[in-house]
Amino acid sequence: MLSRIAESLFWIGRYIERSDGTARILDVHLQLLLEDPWIDEDSACRSLLSVMGSADVDKPTLTRRDVLAILAVDRHHSASIAYSLGAARENARRAREIVPTELWECLNTTRARMPRRLTADKEHDFFRWVRERAALAVGIIESGSSRDEAWHFLTLGRSIERADMTARLLATRSLTEASGPSWTTILRSCGAYEPYLRTYRGVPSALNAAEFLLLDRLFPRSVVYSIGRAEQCLRDLAPSFGRAGVPDQAQRVLGQVRSQLEYRPIAETLDDLPYHMDTVQEATSAASEAIRHRYFPKDAAPIWIGDTL
């Protein structure tokens, strides 16, 4: 497979997952800001933007409407839903000869129907629409794609982005400290509330909820599950038959952060949750960079072997 095609597939997976994760985070936390009068709106909005990688906003006072404009409908902001959907469609266009027709039509239609502004009474409907379109795209990938290199690159991108978005979601816990059911809110925001109840059969506690979202090996949005799936994709793309450990840098980075999460007591992780979630985000970023260097090199020099290129 050409490296440019593989790169486009990787980023299609990432951008689809990013739009879904951003919609989930915004839906829950903007609704919380609306319902809880005791939360300082400006500081909460700045904290949310910081968690989403958009801290450099030059405004004296921020409101939920500003956050919505920046992270939902701004087509030029790299962390926004509109940008992610547009970028997913553009990457699908570049890899049109590989991307299934149904996926191309889904991304193209989604991008065309993306609104340029939102009214207050349409916010929840918009976030639900984004989640449904992302679920449709993922369903097409899972049900209509052979488990070949194309599927592995799509799934690799989705898995790395999902681990990153779940870590960002957990890092927003401080925004809901004053509202009481913070862990219930976080579980609901990533569709984990009912699976959590089936697993623990009780009211969410900080320890159990964090353990579920970080370490559960059966829930597909947990950090450990997502990282493990990314590692499996990397092993399938480049099987290693050596005897000297793991040669792939991306696998090493992901394996290290997964081991740290699995072997560290969950109480210690909770003591400084934002720091540990920053570590996860740094690991996913480093793994993405290592994947780029290995599979999507820019200006790679040709290597001559005998009489062949």
Secondary structure as GFF3:
##gff-version 3
##sequence-region A 1 309
A	DSSP	alpha_helix	3	35	.	.	.	ID=ss1
A	DSSP	alpha_helix	41	51	.	.	.	ID=ss2
A	DSSP	alpha_helix	64	68	.	.	.	ID=ss3
A	DSSP	pi_helix	69	73	.	.	.	ID=ss4
A	DSSP	alpha_helix	81	94	.	.	.	ID=ss5
A	DSSP	alpha_helix	101	112	.	.	.	ID=ss6
A	DSSP	three_ten_helix	120	122	.	.	.	ID=ss7
A	DSSP	alpha_helix	123	144	.	.	.	ID=ss8
A	DSSP	alpha_helix	149	171	.	.	.	ID=ss9
A	DSSP	three_ten_helix	172	179	.	.	.	ID=ss10
A	DSSP	alpha_helix	182	189	.	.	.	ID=ss11
A	DSSP	alpha_helix	193	200	.	.	.	ID=ss12
A	DSSP	alpha_helix	206	215	.	.	.	ID=ss13
A	DSSP	alpha_helix	223	237	.	.	.	ID=ss14
A	DSSP	alpha_helix	249	263	.	.	.	ID=ss15
A	DSSP	alpha_helix	266	271	.	.	.	ID=ss16
A	DSSP	alpha_helix	273	295	.	.	.	ID=ss17
###
